[in-house]
């Protein structure tokens, strides 16, 4: 039977092909990435559920830690592995645009939003994203302590003495003074322009010095505490020990329900002709990925989240300040005093510049602020300190190198490797591989999973790291620079060898850190092991369990606990010193005390491992040896030196080698306890490499070169330890 073709068939096929893309993605959920927590996350989940109900398009939510959010976006989206929509603050917009990870908004009704929110999302006449919320700083005050918020710094200084009593841990004003985000409005109020007419950062100005001097004066007069963190701000305000707090809308969700409070704009600066403190205005927006395969649905989701009931949910549940104008006419929104107060504060704010220069000033300003507040640098010199750090961090782009010699070298290496393989294969022609190694395939099958793991987790990342070290990364673009990164590191280009940013300074700190820690681990661990081996000691089992707990607790939790104990005013360490009649110490102001804080924390976590190893080794030593030594008249010290140490050496040496490697790269303690303070002086090599990659304009090539040098240092050390191990085995 012959088949007949109906005339409608081509038309039907054309329609089917036209509808195929929509069929292909009908059940594929949109991916939405965000960094929300708590009420903000609940509001987003409700809005997404409403969107799915209204459109039938499923949405898959993923909460990403904020610190890693930007790097994940810029690495995932270009490789088509990122979200369709993501929520982020506007200050990274220019970077996202240069990396081509964000698509322009095609249906944005600019008149529906607050003008400043729209202005923040504009680049070269094009708008990106849909504004969701506004975030800026304002003045919270406890209405039981402050009847009316001060409108000028003169009124503030007049009120602070009666509101402050340092001996009772009561303060008139509390905020995270060492964070430049919180200092920016004070700098603006004192007339300190952050950028010059050409858009370049200018940090050493009179306004900068005056603003730092004013803040330092508040601290010296004990009107505000030292070493303030977000947790401390929350604690003091909820306990009624902080009369006023500078914070953003997120702080409202942390205030205890029993506390009475109100919000006012930041005061004007009387010292500068009543100039207004202008905080940075952050605009959170829903951005559409440039790589989304469902652009219409992604655009619809981003727009849906920024208007209507989604906005109301973000206000009522997430306590966000809406960017949509119509939201302020909603009864639920209009009744919220938080919204009205922060809308007034937002009108005085300045959108955070979304330029590359803005990203470059955070770390230098953090250094200057902490140097002044910790008493290490006068306010007049802090601007120059920030300028030096700014120039050191923002290194000049190295000249491009010719890749041809490198490619030729790789070809020669490949030829040599191939020749070696051929030579070995020729030598084995007398018998087949199966005849020579009859059980080889079975052995290969057993080790294959481990080999794959080593290949994926070690070999490939190592090869990528080495390759990356010969490139320079800037604004998403890589350029081949050969050995320029290594030359800059090894010659300390841009800073002195004795400065914290120098590779040699950091290497010296790392070596000192490693050997001091491991020495303490061994000494304390061996001492405790000898005590626990004593059969006359009661409750030995209990002590063993208790003493191993510091090692069993995750090190990042222990690090955060010790960080709190080293606090200048509220830490247990200073409380102990005060009980002994010793003046409390600002632990992270000087290198010696900051380094000591790191060592104390790491020693606490490291000695149990050595104690367990030593205890196992001691139990393997026959008691007959000690009895014979006592008969011969040997003292306890002689027994320890002639019997215990030599017989413990085979057990302790591998543990010491392992401890050295662990401690050499102990990132968590450095990052979480001292944070590299003061001014990066206590950073070790691995934390310094991390900062170059993720905190200093994403200089991935430079950080990779740092990592390669760390590898060579550890490789040289492994050769030494292999020789030591061989000598121990020979004995």
N, C-alpha and C positions, 0 to 999 in steps of 0.2 A: 504494500500500500504506500503510495507516494504522499509525502507530507506536503501540505499547502501552507503558504505564508500569507497571513491576513494583512491587509494594508495598514491596520492599526499597530502592528507589531513594532516597527521602528519608532513610532511616536511613544509607545509604552516604554520601550527600552530607554529612550531619551529622558523620560520622566523619572524612571527608576534610577538612572545614573545621577540625575540632579538631586534626588532625595537621599542618595546613598550616604553622603557625609553626615546628614542629620540622624540617619538610622545608626550609623557607626558609633556616634557619640551620645545616643539617646540615654543609655544607661551608664555612661561613664561619668562619675561624679566630678564636679569642679573641686579643685584643691585650693583651700584657703589657709594661708599661714598667718600666725599672729603671735604676739608675745604677752597676751593678756593673762591675768590671774584673778581669782576671786570673783567679785561682782561684775567686773568688766567681761570676764570670760562667760559668766552666766548670761549676761545681756547679749553677747555675740551669739551664743548657742541658741537663744530664743529667736533672735532675728534671722538666723540661718534656717531654723525650722519653719518660720513664717515664709521665707523665700521659697523653700522647697514645696511647701503646701500650695503656694500661689502659682508657681511655675512648673512644678513637677520635676525640676532639675535637682538631683541630689548634690549635696556639698559635703566634702570631707575636710574636717578641721584638723589642724596640726599646731599645737603650742610649741614654740621654739624659744629657748632661753634668749633673753634680749642681748646679752653680751656676744652671742655667736650669730645673731640673726642676720646682720648685714653681710658677713662673710659667707654664710650659707646661701643667701640670695644670689650674691655675685658669682658664686662658684656653681650653683645648681641650675639657674635659669639658662645661661648660655649653652649648657649641655642638655637642655630639654628635660631636666629632671626636677624642676622646681614647681612652684604653685601656679595656678591660673590667676589668683588674686592674692595680694598680701597687704597687710596693714602695717604701716611704718610711719615714722615722723618725717617731716618734709625736708629736714636739713641734709639728708643724703640724696636728695632728688637729683642734683647735678651729677653726682657720681653715678647714680643709676642710669641717668640719661647717657652719659659718656660710655658706659659699659653696655648700653643697648639692652637693658633688662626690663624697661618699663615702656608701655605703649601710651600714646597721647589719648586724652579723653575725647570721645567723639560726640557725646550727648550731654555735656556738662552745661547746666543752666547756671551761669555765674551769678545772676541776680538772686538766686535762691539762697545764697550763703553770705556770711559776714565777709566784708570786703578784705580784711586782713588775711583771712583764710584763703581766699582766692588768690591774692597777691603772692602768697607763699608758694603756691603751686604753679607759678608761671615761669617759663623759661623761653626767652627769645620769641615772645609772642605766641607761644603754645602752652596749653595747660595740660597737666598730668595728674591723674588721680581724682578722687571724689572726697572732699574734706569731711571728716567725721567729728573731730573734737578739737578743742583748744586747750592748751596747757601752758600756764605761766605761773609765776610766783605772786603770792599776796601775803598779807600779815594776818595770821590767826591770833586772837587774843582771848584769854580767859575772862569772861565778863564778871566773875566773882572777884577778880583781882584788879581788872582794868575797866573803869567805867566808860571811858571813851578812848578810842585808838589814837595815838599820836599822829599828827599830820605832817610834822617836820622832825628832822633829827634833833633840833633844839628841844622840842617837847619830849622826844624820846629820852634824851640824856637827862632831862629834868626828872623824869619818872623812874628811871632805872635804879637809882640808889635805894629807894624805898621798897622796890620789888625784889632786890637781890640780897642774899645772905649766903655767901659761899660756904661757911661753916655748917650750914644746914642743907647744903646742896639745893638752894633756891636761887633762881636766876631770872632776871627781867627779860632777857632775850636769848633764844636758843635757835640755832640753825646750823647747817653743815658748812661752816665757814671755810673749810679747806677745799671745798668743791667750787670750781670756777663758775659753774652754772648758777650758784647762789651768790657769788661775788659780782657777777656781771652787772646786775642793776645798780649796785653800789658804785662800781666803776663808772657807769654811765652818769650817775648822779653827781659824781665829782668831776665830770667833764673829761674823762679819759676815753678818747676815741680809740677803739680797738684796731681800726684800719685807717691807712692814710688815703689820700685822694685817688691813688692808683689801685686801691684794694689790697695793698700789702699790709701785713701785720706790723703794728708798732706797739711794743710792749714796755719800752723804757720811756715813759712820759710822766709829766708832773701829776696828771690826774691819777695815774696808776699809783704813784708814791703816796699821794694824799689819801686815796681810798684804802690802801693797805695800812697806813698809819692810823686811820680812824678805827678800823676793825681791830687792830692790835691794841689800841687804847681801851676798847670795850673789854677785851680779854684780860688785859693787865689790871683793870679796875675790878675784875671778877664779876662783871655784869653778865657774862656768859661763860659757859664751861669751855674746857680745852678738849681737843681730840673728839669732836662731836661726830657721831654717826647717826644714821636715820633711826636706828633702834633706840638710841639714847634720847633723841628728840621726842619720839613717841612716848617713851617711858616717863620722862620728866613732865610732859604736858598732861598726861593722864593721871599722874600722881599729884597734880596741882603745884608742882615745883618749877614750872616754867610759865611765866605770865604771858609771854608773847613768843610766837614761832613764825619763822619765814618758811613757807612750803607751798606746794601746789595742790590742786584739787584732789589728788590721790590721798593726801593726808587726812581728809575728812572721814574716809572709811576706817581709819585707824584710831579715831578718837573714841574714848569710852562714852557709852550712852549717858552716863550720869554727869558728864562734864558739860558745863554751859560755856558756849563759845560763840564768837562772831568773826567776821572777816572784813578787812579793810584793805585798800590799796597801800602799797609801800609808801613810806613817808618821803617828803621832799627833802632835799639836802640843804640845810640852812647855811652850811659852810661854803656853798657854791650858788648863792643868790636864789635859793629855793628851787634849784633844778630838780626835776622829777627823776626818781629812781625808775628806770625803764627796764623791766626784766625781759629776758628772751621769750618770745612767743613761739611755742611749738605747735604745729598743726599736724595731727594724725590724720592720715588719709588712707582710703582703700585704693591701691594701685593695681592696674591690670598688667600682667606679665606680657612682654613682647613676644614670648614663645608659646602663648596659650593656643591650643588647637580649637578652642571654642570661644572665639573673641566676642561674639554677640552675647552669649550667656554670661561670660566673665564680666563684660561691661554692665549687663543688667544686674548682676550680683553686687558689684561695687556701688552702683547707683542706689540700689535698694537699701544697702546698709547705711547710706548717708542721709536718708530722708524718711519722713513718716513715722510709723510705729517703731521702726528700728531705732530711730533717734530717741524716742521717748523711753524705750527700754534701756538704752545706754545711759540715759540721765537718771532714771529711777533705780536701776539695779547697779550700774557701774559708776554712778556719780561723776559722769563726764560732763564737760561743758560743750554743748552742741555748737556746730558750725552752721547749721541750717537755721535761717531766720524764722521760718514758720514754727519751729519747735518752741520758741519763746511765747507763742500765743496759746500753747497747750496749757490747760489748767494745772496738770501735775507738775509741769516744768516751771510754770510761773510761781507756784507755791514754794519752790525750793530756794531758800535764801543763798545756798551755795552757788547756784547757777547765776543769779543776779549779781552777786558779789564778784565772781570771777569774770563775768562779762565786762563789768566796769574795769577790773584790773587789766583785762585783755586789751581794752581800748588805749591803755597807757603803755602797752608792751611793744616791742620791736621784733618782727619775725626774725628768727635765728638765721643768719646768712647761710645759704646752701652752697657756699663756695668751698674750694679745696683749701683755701687759706684758713677758713674757720676750723676745719678738721685738724689743721696743723698747730693751733694755739692751745689746745686743751692740756697737753702734757706740760709744756713750758709754764703755763699759768698755774697748774697744779703744783709744780715744783716751787714757784715763787711764793704762793700762798702758804704752803706748809713750812717753807724756810722761815718766813716771817712769823707765823703763829707759833712755831716751835722755838723761836728765839735765836735761831742760828744766823739770821741775816737781817740787818736793819731795813725798814721799809724803803728807804731811799736807794738801796742797792738791789732790791729785789727785781726791779724792771730790767736792769743790766743782766742779772742772773738768768731771767727768763729769755732775754734776747740771745744769750750764749747758747742756752739749751735749744732754742728754736733753730739757730743756724746749724747746730750739730746734728739735730734730728732730720732736718730737711736738706740732706746732702744733695749736691749737684748731680745731675744725671750723668753717668759715665759715658764716654764716647763709645759708639758702636764699634765692634770688632769684626774682622773678616772671618767668616765661618769656614772658609775653604781649607785652611791648614788643619782645623779641627776635624773636618770631615775626612781629610786625607789620613790623619792619624787614626781615626776610627776604622777606616778601610784597611790600613796596615795591620791593626790589631786583629780585625776579623780574618785577614789572610793568614796571619801567624797562627791564630787559634785553629783555623781550618787545616793548616799544614800539620799541626800537632795531632789533630784527630786522625788525619789520613795516615800519618806515620805510625800511630798506635794500632790502627786498623790493619795496616800492612804487616806489622809485627805479629799480629794474632791470626794471620791467614792459615797458619799450619793446622789449626783446629778451629772448629766453629765455636761461637760464643756459648752455645748450649753445652758443647762438650767440655769446654773449659770451666764453666760455672753451671753445673746441672741444676742447682737450686736457686739460680739467680732470679728467675721470674717470680718464684714464690716470695722471695725476699723483697723484691721490688713492689709486689702487691701489698705487703705488710707496711712498707714505709711510705707508700704513695700518699695516703691522707696527710701524714705529717709533712711530706715534701710539698704538697700543694699549699698547706697552711703557711709554711716557711716562705714559699714563693710569693703568695698573695700578701702576707702581712709584713714580710721583711725585705725580700729581694726587690720586688717591684717598687715599694715606697722608697727604698734606698736608691734605686736607679733614678727614680723621678726626682728625688732630692738632689742628687749629684747633677742631674741635667739642669734643674732649676737654678742651681748656684751660679751658673755662667750666664744668666739672663738678668735683666733689670725690669722690674714691674712698676708701672705707673699708670694709674687710671684705667686699669684693665688691659693695657697693652704691654706686651713683652718684647724686649729688644736684646739681641745677643751682644754681650759685653766681654766675653772671655773671662779672664782672671781678674777683672777690675774690682769685683766685690771682695775677693780675697786680698787684693793689694790695699784696698781702703781699710779693711779690718786690721791687717797686719802692720800697716803704717800709721794707724790711728789718725786717719785723715779727718780733719775738722775738729779735733780735740786732743788734749795732751794725754800722754801715756798714764799719768797719775790721776786722771779724771775717771769717774765711774763708768762713762760710756766706752772707755778703752777696753779692748779685748784683753790686754795684759793685766790691767787692774782687776777685771772680772775674773780672769784665770787665777790670779793670786788669791782673791777672795774665795774662789771655789776650792782651790787646793787646801787652804787653811781651814775652811768650813768642813771639808771631807775628813781630813786627818784628825782634827780636834774632836769631831763628833764620834768617829769610830774608836778613837782612843778612850773616850769616856764610856762608850758602849761596852768595850772590852773590860775596862777596869771595874766599872760598877757591876756588870753582869757576872764577872768572875768572882768578885767579892761576895755577891749575894748567893752565887752557886755554892761557894765554900760554906757559907752559913747554913744553907738549906740542906747540905749533905750531912751536917752534924746530927747523929742519931739521937742526941740528948735534947734537941730542939723540939718543943711541943708545938702542935698544930702545924706541922710542916706542910701537910697537904693544903691547908687553908691558905698559908702564905704563898705557896706556889701558884694557886689560882688567882689570888689578888695581884701578885706581882706580874702576872702575864697579861692582865687586863689592858694596860696601856698599849700593848702591841695588838691586841684583838680588836680594839675600837678603831673604826675607819679613821685614817690619819687626817682627813680634811675636817672631820668633826672635832678631833682633838686640837687641831690647829686653831679653829675658830674659838674654842673654849679658852685656850691659852692667850689668844689675842685679847679677849675680854679681860683676862686676869692681869694683863700688862697695861691696862688703861691708866692714864695719869691720875685721874681723880677717883675713879670708881673701881679700880682693879684690886684684886686680892693681894697681889705682890706688893703694891705700895701700902696697902693696909697692914701687911706684915712688917714692912720696914718702919712704918709709923709706930707700930706697937713696940718695936725695938728701939725707938728713939732716933731713927735715921730719917733724914729728909726724903720725902717721896721723889721718885725719878720720873722724868719724862722719857720713857724708854726708847722711843723712836726718833728722838731729836739728834742724837749723836751716833756715829758709826759703832763705837764700842758697845753701848748699851743695846742698840738695835740688833747687832750681831749676837750679843749675849742672849737676847730674848729668843732668837732663832735657835741657837745652840741648846738652850735649856729645853725648849719644846721638843726638838728632835732627839735629844738625849732621853727625855721621858718616854718617847715612843720606841727608841731603839735598843735600850738596855735589856728588855725582856728576851729578845731573840738571842742575844749573846749569852744570857743567863741560862736559857734552856739548852743551848749547844754545850756550854761549859758543864752544866749539871750532868748531861748525858756522858760527856767525856770523863768526868770525875768518877762516875759510878762504874766505869769500865776499868779503872785503875785498881789492881789488887791491894787489899789492906795489908797483905804480908809485907809489901815493900815499905810501908810506913812503920810497921812494927820492927822490921829489921833495922831501919834507920834509927829508930829510938834506942834500940839496944846498942847501936854503935855510938850513941851520944849525939846524934844530929839534932840541931834545933829545928823549930817549926819553920823558920825562914830558909834554912838549908834544905829541909824536906820539900818546901814549896819550889825552891830554885832548882834542885837537882832531880826531883821526882815528878812533881805536879806539872810544871811548865813543859818539860820535854815530852811527857806522855800526852799532854793536852794538845800539843802543837799540830798533830795530824787532823784533829777535829776542829780546832780553832782557825787554822789557816784558811780553809775554804770559806768558813763563815766570815772571816775578816775581809777576804777578797770580795765576797758577795756584798758585804756591808759597805765597802768602799764604792762599789758601782752604784748601789742604791742611793747612797748619800750624795754622790757626785751629781746625780740628776734628781735630787729631792725637790721637785718643783713646788709641791703643795705647801710646804712649810714656808718657803720664802715668799710665795705669792700671797698667802693668807695671813701670815703673822706680821711680818714687817712690811710687806708690799714693796720691798726694795728700799725702803726709807733708811736714812735720809737721802733723798735725791738720787735713788738708784744705787747707792753705795753698797748695799747688802745683797744686790742681785747676784746670782750665780749664772754660769754660762747658759744653762737651759732656759732660765727665766728671761735672760736678756734676749735670746733668740726668739722667744715667744713675743716679747714686746715689739721687736722689729717687725714681726710678721703681722700682728693683730692690733697693736696700739700706736704704731708710728707710720700711718699712711700705707699700710699693707705692702711693705717692702719685702716681698716674698723671696726674691733672689738673694738679697742681703742676708735674710734670716736663714735661707738654705745654706749659704756659704758658712754662716756661723755653725750650723748643725754639722756640716762636713768637717770643720775644724774640731768640733767636739768629738766626732768619731775618731779622728786621727789621734787625739789626746788619749782617748780610751783604748784605742788599738795599741798605742805604745805602752800604756799601763798593762794591758793584757799580756804583752810579751814579757814584761818584767815578772808578772805574777806566775806565768807559766814556768819561768825559770825557777822562781822560788818554790813552786809546787814540785817541780822535778827534784830539787835538792832535798825537799822534805821527804819525798818518797824514797829517795836513795838512802837517806838515813834510817 
